[in-house]
Amino acid sequence: MKTLIPVVLLFFAFSGTSHAQFISNDGEFHVASGAIISSGTYALVYSKTKNKSKAFWYGLGASAIAGIAKEVYDSTKPLNKFDAADAAATVVGGLAACTTLSLFVGKNKRRRLKTVALVN
């Protein structure tokens, strides 16, 4: 126990300086924008069709199109290139949002209360 506490303290002291799993803010923005675009598309398609599968694929496709279109636009600027990792981050955000929505949307199992006669 005496050696465990210093080891844990050293681990937490140096964990902030290691960047092996570092994601830039740009990648975080791509994930968030993919989630927003796909959740909006999912909600729109599901409200019109009531088809979870179609809403899932349209939402995922919308985030993929948005990510690729943004990277194509960025590649037209000087000193920029198409970054497949940013496009993939947008799709990952869309996939996360669509998967979450498909799990929780459309489960309206309302329990009907039995009518109970109150007798004194």
N, C-alpha and C positions, 0 to 999 in steps of 0.2 A: 504494500500500500504506500509505503514511503517513496518508492521509486516511481509509482504510477502517477502521482500528482505532478512531479516535475516533468515527466514525459508528456503528459496531457497539456501542461502549460507551454512547453516548448512547441508542441504541435500547433496550438492555437496562435502562438507568437509568430511562427513562420508561415502559417497557412495564408496569410494576407499578402505575402510577398511572392508566392508561387502563382504563376499565371498559366498553368497547364490547361485548365478548363475555362480560359478567358473568352468571353463573348463581347465583342465591341458593342457600343451603344447603337451603332448602325444596324447590327444584327437583331438587337432587341426591338428596334423600331420596325424592322421588316416583319418580325414575328407578330408584333402587335397589329400592324396594318393588315397582315394576312388574316388574322383572327377577326378583325373588325369587318373587313370586306366579306369574308365567307359567312360570318354569322348574320350579317344583313341580307346577303343573298339567300341563305338558308331560310331565314324567317319569311322573306318575300315569296319564295317558291313554295314553301310548306303551307303558307296561308292561302295560296291560290289553288294548289293541287291536292293537299293533304296526303302527299306521297313522300315518305321519309327518305326513300332511296333516291328519288329524283332530286330532292332538296339537298341531300348529301353531295351528290356528284356535281350539281350545279354550283354549290357553294365552294367546293374544292376547285372546280374549274375556274371560277371567278378569281380566286386567290392566285392560282397559277398564271392566269392571263395577266393579272395586275402585276405580279412579280416580274414576269418576263418582259412585259411592256415597259416597266420602269427601268429595268436594266438595259434594254435596247435604247431607251431615251438617254440614259446616262452614258452609253457608249458613244453617242454622237458628240458629246462634249469633248473639248481638247484635254489630253492627258488622262482620260478615263477609258476603261475597258469594260466589257461585259463581265460581270461577276456572278458566276453560277452559284456561289455560296449564298449570296444575298437573295437570289431568286428562290433557292431551296429553303431559305429561312422563311420567306413569305409563304411558301407552300406548307411548311411545317406548322406555321401559325394557323393557316386555314384548316389543315387536317385536325389539329387539336380542337379548334372551335366546332367544326362539323361533327367530330366524334362525340364531343360533349353534348352538343345539342341533340344528336340522334339518340343518345341514351336517355335523355330526360324529357324530350318534347313528345307530346302525344300520349301520355299515360294518364288519361282522365278516367280512372276507375273510381267513380263516385259510389260510395257506399250509401245505400238507401237505409234510412232509419226505419225500423219497424214501428208501426203505429201501436202505441200501447195505450190501453184504456186505463185511466186512473179511476180506481174505485176506492171509496172510503169505507 
